[in-house]
Amino acid sequence: MKHLKIKFINLIQIFIITCFCILNFFQIDEVLALTSSESHNFVSSAVKNIGPAVVKIDTERLVERQQFDPTLLDPLLRDLLGEQGITPERERGQGSGVIINENGLVLTNAHVVERVDNVSVTLADGSICDGDVLGTDTVTDLALIKIDEDAYSGFAPLGNSEDLEVGDWAIALGTPYGLEKTVTLGIVSSLHRDINSLGFSDKRLDLIQTDAAINPGNSGGPLINSNGEVIGINTLVRSGPGAGLGFAIPINLAKSVSDQLLKNGEVIHPYLGVQLISLNPRIAKEHNRDPNSLVQLPERNGALIQSVIPNSPAEKAGLRRGDLVIAAENISVNEPKTLLDEVEKAQIGKVFLLNILRDNKEIQINIKPEPLPGLT
């Protein structure tokens, strides 16, 4: 009887293990069904959706260079060779782009096509057509190119970069090092990464950070989501030990800039004419403890004016070095980025209200932003 009982228990255990294995098999099969189709995964499906719209951009410009550096020539050799003339040379560059509508408009980076003489666009099927640069915006590093709408077979669907979350899939496409139709996979590592923190003080951008590999030649190519929609335009990479950091311009900003480039051929950016640094209570306290400090700083958060550009809107409005901006258009300013974001929304020539602290007194200043010099 005891042996029968043991055998019965063993049979029950075998039955439970068998049921567990069967359930796990069906769960695995279900997961595979969600992530793959006919042995291919979501990446290949997304790439197939957008691949025909990804292009390679080749550029060429004429530059003039001296044949030899005169400072490096021996005086006797310089006498022998005579006066060295300037020789024109053709400089070639390369990047990527993405066709964004049925009219043959291609989005890419401004640094890909800036100051070039000729642009040729290689389509996904290998055919080559001329590209006409409609406009560039160096502040956002975006450019718009026009190709013949009869030359290509499809354009890319554009997503919504505001819907992105950290951890979402990110797929980068382009032609790094001239290698066409290259695809890399990663995730969205971070959002709203300020480009100024990467050493680009002349840009106004909040970037998408990704660990998808972006290499030289990827610039201007699309960053897409798992649905095959463009969520960003690849713009730069920061390499380092272990892994590289890739950055892309959010597609919502790219759409806005491309609309302005198409309409006006340029993008007007308002500016005040101040150089700012971030101030917080800790930094202010350390500064105020210094017996050699010329001024005492308010121990609070804000955007501290480090200098005022001559003949700028800021100088005309009476802003001074040492003023602490604490609000702009009734929006609290805790750091320079907040102020710059509000300035970007301002209208040229219209009053822009600033609240500042000067000599421990809060005052209001009306300033009229002007177009950022050097762009128009």
C-alpha positions in Angstrom: 0.0 0.0 0.0 2.8 2.3 0.8 4.5 1.6 -2.5 1.2 2.4 -4.4 1.0 5.7 -2.6 4.5 6.7 -3.6 3.9 5.7 -7.2 0.6 7.8 -7.2 2.5 10.8 -5.8 5.2 10.4 -8.5 2.5 10.2 -11.2 0.9 13.4 -9.9 4.4 15.2 -9.9 5.0 14.0 -13.5 1.6 15.3 -14.6 2.2 18.7 -13.0 5.6 19.1 -14.6 4.2 18.0 -18.0 1.4 20.6 -17.7 3.9 23.3 -16.7 6.1 22.6 -19.8 3.1 22.6 -22.1 1.9 26.0 -20.7 5.4 27.5 -21.1 5.6 26.2 -24.6 2.4 28.0 -25.6 3.6 31.2 -23.8 6.9 31.2 -25.7 5.1 30.6 -28.9 2.8 33.5 -28.2 5.7 35.9 -27.4 7.4 34.8 -30.6 4.2 35.5 -32.5 4.1 39.1 -31.1 7.7 39.8 -32.0 8.3 38.1 -35.2 6.5 37.3 -38.5 7.7 34.5 -40.8 11.0 34.4 -38.9 11.6 38.2 -39.1 11.4 40.6 -36.2 9.9 44.1 -35.7 13.2 45.7 -36.8 13.2 44.2 -40.3 9.5 45.2 -40.6 10.2 48.8 -39.6 13.2 49.1 -41.9 11.2 47.6 -44.8 8.6 50.3 -44.1 11.0 53.2 -44.3 14.0 51.9 -46.3 12.9 53.3 -49.7 12.9 56.8 -48.3 16.4 56.8 -46.9 19.0 58.4 -49.2 22.7 59.1 -49.4 23.8 62.6 -50.0 27.1 63.5 -51.7 28.4 67.0 -51.8 31.1 68.9 -53.5 32.6 72.4 -53.2 35.5 74.3 -54.6 38.1 75.5 -52.1 41.2 77.5 -52.7 44.4 76.4 -51.0 48.1 77.3 -51.3 50.1 74.5 -52.7 52.7 74.8 -49.9 52.5 76.4 -46.5 54.9 79.4 -46.9 55.8 79.4 -43.2 57.3 75.8 -43.6 59.4 76.5 -46.7 63.1 77.0 -46.4 64.0 80.6 -47.7 66.3 79.1 -50.4 63.6 76.8 -51.6 61.1 79.6 -51.5 63.4 81.7 -53.8 63.7 78.7 -56.1 60.0 78.0 -56.3 59.0 81.6 -56.5 55.7 83.1 -55.3 53.3 80.2 -54.7 49.8 80.7 -56.1 46.5 79.5 -54.8 45.3 76.2 -56.3 41.5 75.4 -56.4 40.6 72.0 -55.1 37.4 70.0 -55.0 36.3 69.0 -51.5 33.8 66.2 -51.2 31.5 65.3 -48.3 28.9 62.8 -47.5 25.8 62.3 -45.3 22.4 60.8 -45.2 18.8 62.1 -45.5 15.2 61.0 -45.6 12.4 61.8 -48.0 9.5 63.3 -45.9 6.7 63.9 -48.4 5.3 63.2 -51.9 6.8 66.4 -53.3 10.4 65.1 -53.0 11.5 67.1 -49.9 14.5 65.6 -48.1 15.4 66.4 -44.5 19.1 66.3 -43.5 21.6 68.1 -41.4 22.7 71.7 -42.2 26.4 70.7 -41.7 26.0 68.1 -44.5 25.1 70.6 -47.2 26.4 73.9 -45.8 28.4 76.1 -48.2 28.5 73.4 -50.9 28.3 73.9 -54.7 26.8 70.6 -55.8 24.5 68.1 -54.1 23.7 64.7 -55.5 21.2 62.3 -53.9 21.5 58.5 -54.3 18.1 56.8 -53.8 17.4 53.4 -52.2 17.3 51.8 -55.7 20.7 53.1 -56.6 19.6 55.8 -59.0 21.2 59.3 -58.6 19.5 62.7 -59.0 20.5 66.3 -58.4 19.4 68.0 -55.1 18.5 71.6 -54.7 19.1 73.1 -51.2 16.0 75.1 -50.3 17.4 76.3 -47.0 19.6 75.6 -44.0 19.3 76.5 -40.4 22.6 76.3 -38.5 21.0 77.0 -35.1 19.0 73.7 -35.3 21.4 72.0 -37.7 18.7 71.2 -40.2 18.4 71.6 -43.9 15.8 70.9 -46.6 16.7 69.6 -50.1 14.3 69.2 -53.1 14.6 66.4 -55.6 12.5 65.5 -58.6 9.2 64.0 -57.3 9.2 61.5 -60.2 12.6 60.1 -59.2 11.6 58.2 -56.1 9.1 55.6 -55.1 8.1 56.4 -51.5 8.5 58.8 -48.5 8.8 58.2 -44.8 5.9 58.4 -42.3 6.7 60.9 -39.6 6.0 60.0 -35.9 5.5 62.2 -32.9 8.6 62.8 -30.8 6.5 64.0 -27.9 5.2 60.5 -27.4 8.7 59.1 -26.8 9.7 57.5 -23.5 13.1 56.5 -22.2 13.6 52.8 -23.0 11.6 52.9 -26.3 13.2 51.1 -29.3 15.3 53.3 -31.5 16.6 52.3 -35.0 19.2 54.4 -36.9 19.4 54.3 -40.7 21.9 55.9 -43.0 25.2 55.5 -44.9 28.0 55.6 -42.3 31.5 55.7 -44.0 29.7 55.4 -47.3 28.2 52.0 -46.5 24.6 52.3 -47.9 21.5 50.9 -46.2 23.1 50.4 -42.8 20.8 49.7 -39.8 21.7 49.8 -36.1 19.4 49.1 -33.1 19.3 50.6 -29.7 16.9 52.3 -27.3 16.1 55.9 -26.4 18.6 56.5 -23.6 17.4 60.0 -22.6 15.2 62.9 -23.8 15.6 66.7 -23.8 19.4 66.5 -23.7 20.6 70.1 -24.0 23.1 70.4 -26.8 24.9 73.2 -24.9 26.0 70.6 -22.4 27.8 68.9 -25.3 29.8 72.0 -26.1 27.7 73.6 -28.8 26.9 77.0 -27.4 25.7 78.3 -30.8 22.8 75.8 -31.1 19.3 75.7 -29.6 18.4 72.1 -29.4 16.9 69.5 -27.0 18.2 66.2 -28.4 17.1 62.6 -28.2 20.0 60.5 -26.9 20.3 56.9 -28.1 22.7 54.0 -27.8 22.0 53.0 -31.4 25.3 53.3 -33.2 25.6 56.6 -35.2 28.8 57.0 -37.2 30.2 59.6 -39.7 27.9 59.5 -42.7 24.9 58.8 -40.6 24.3 62.5 -40.1 21.0 63.6 -41.5 19.6 60.0 -41.6 16.4 59.1 -39.7 16.0 57.6 -36.3 12.9 55.6 -36.3 10.6 53.8 -33.8 9.5 50.2 -33.8 6.5 51.1 -36.0 8.8 52.4 -38.8 8.0 56.1 -38.1 10.7 58.8 -38.1 11.1 60.2 -34.6 14.4 62.1 -35.1 17.1 63.2 -37.5 20.6 61.9 -36.5 23.0 64.7 -35.9 26.0 63.9 -33.9 27.9 61.3 -31.9 30.1 61.4 -28.8 32.5 58.4 -28.6 34.1 57.2 -25.5 35.5 54.1 -23.7 33.0 51.3 -23.8 30.3 52.8 -26.0 29.3 55.8 -28.1 26.5 58.2 -27.5 24.3 59.1 -30.4 22.0 62.2 -30.6 19.1 63.0 -32.9 17.0 66.1 -33.4 13.3 65.5 -32.5 11.1 65.1 -35.5 8.5 67.6 -34.2 11.1 70.3 -34.2 12.4 69.1 -37.6 8.9 69.4 -39.1 8.5 73.0 -37.8 11.9 74.0 -39.2 11.3 72.4 -42.5 8.0 74.2 -42.9 9.7 77.5 -42.3 12.6 76.6 -44.7 10.1 75.7 -47.4 8.1 78.9 -46.9 10.8 81.4 -46.3 14.1 79.7 -47.1 15.3 80.5 -43.6 14.4 80.4 -40.0 14.3 83.5 -37.9 15.5 83.0 -34.3 14.9 85.8 -31.7 17.8 86.8 -29.5 18.4 89.1 -26.5 22.2 89.5 -26.6 23.2 88.2 -23.2 25.6 85.4 -22.1 24.2 83.4 -19.2 25.4 81.1 -16.5 23.3 79.1 -14.1 23.0 80.3 -10.5 21.8 78.3 -7.5 22.1 78.9 -3.7 25.2 76.7 -3.4 27.2 78.5 -6.1 26.0 81.9 -4.7 27.1 81.0 -1.2 30.5 79.9 -2.3 30.9 83.1 -4.3 29.8 85.4 -1.4 32.2 83.8 1.0 35.1 85.0 -1.1 36.4 88.2 0.5 37.7 89.3 -2.9 34.3 89.1 -4.7 33.2 92.4 -6.1 29.5 91.8 -5.8 27.2 89.7 -3.6 25.0 87.3 -5.5 21.4 86.5 -4.5 21.3 83.0 -3.0 18.6 81.6 -5.3 18.1 79.9 -8.6 18.1 81.8 -11.9 19.9 82.7 -15.1 22.8 85.1 -14.2 23.8 87.6 -16.9 27.6 87.2 -17.4 27.9 89.7 -20.2 25.8 91.9 -22.4 26.6 92.1 -26.1 27.1 95.7 -27.4 24.2 97.2 -29.5 22.0 94.2 -28.6 18.4 94.3 -27.5 19.6 93.6 -24.0 21.9 96.6 -23.9 19.2 98.8 -25.4 16.8 97.7 -22.7 19.3 98.4 -19.9 20.2 94.9 -18.8 23.6 94.7 -17.0 26.2 92.2 -16.0 25.2 90.7 -12.7 21.5 90.9 -13.2 19.7 87.7 -12.3 16.8 86.7 -14.5 14.2 85.0 -12.4 11.1 85.1 -14.7 10.4 85.6 -18.4 6.8 86.3 -19.6 5.6 85.3 -16.1 7.3 81.9 -16.4 9.7 81.1 -13.5 13.3 80.9 -14.7 15.5 78.5 -12.6 18.2 78.0 -15.2 19.4 79.6 -18.5 17.7 76.9 -20.6 14.3 78.0 -19.4 14.9 81.5 -20.5 16.3 80.5 -23.9 13.2 78.3 -24.5 11.0 81.3 -23.8 13.1 83.6 -26.0 12.7 81.1 -28.9 8.9 81.5 -28.6 9.1 85.3 -28.5 8.1 87.5 -31.5 10.5 89.8 -33.2 10.0 93.4 -32.2 7.3 92.6 -29.6 7.7 93.5 -25.9 9.2 90.5 -24.0 8.8 90.9 -20.2 11.7 89.9 -17.9 11.8 89.9 -14.1 15.3 90.4 -12.7 17.0 90.8 -9.4 19.4 93.8 -9.2 20.9 94.9 -5.9 18.5 92.6 -4.1 15.5 94.4 -5.7 13.2 92.8 -8.1 12.5 94.9 -11.2 10.7 94.4 -14.5 12.3 95.1 -17.9 10.6 95.3 -21.2 12.9 94.1 -24.0 12.2 93.7 -27.8 13.9 90.6 -29.3 15.6 91.0 -32.6 16.6 88.4 -35.3 19.8 86.5 -34.3 22.6 88.1 -36.3 24.5 86.3 -39.0 21.6 84.1 -40.1 19.5 86.4 -42.4 
